[in-house]
Every structure is written in structure tokens, then in C-alpha cells.
């Protein structure tokens, strides 16, 4: 059973808006998982995408605004 609030995540919205590709999202997610396994500080996907140069701050802001408008 899927929670309704988990259906739209940051990465999904960023892909839908054309800000990033699925490959870029997958790369960022793999980094996030690896860092979590290595017990490093947890970073949000947006932060990782920004550090990789795949997304800009204004694009992050647009995605976050979409999440706030439609949290579920």
C-alpha cells in the first residue's frame, strides 16, 4: 500500500518539469543511498543534484513550491 503523500517526490517533480533526466535522478539517488550506508550526513536529493550541477537553485525553488501547493 502506498501512502498518498509519497506519490509525488522532489525527484519526480523535477523530472516532470524537465529540469533533470531520469538518469540524473538515478545517479543522485545512488549517491544518497551510498552516503547513507557509509553513515555520512543525510543529504536531500535536491542538494545532491545541485552539487552535481544538474539543477539550479531557482529550479529547486520551483519544485519545492510545487510540493507545498500539492503536498498529497
Beta strands, then each sheet from edge to edge (+ up, - down):
end
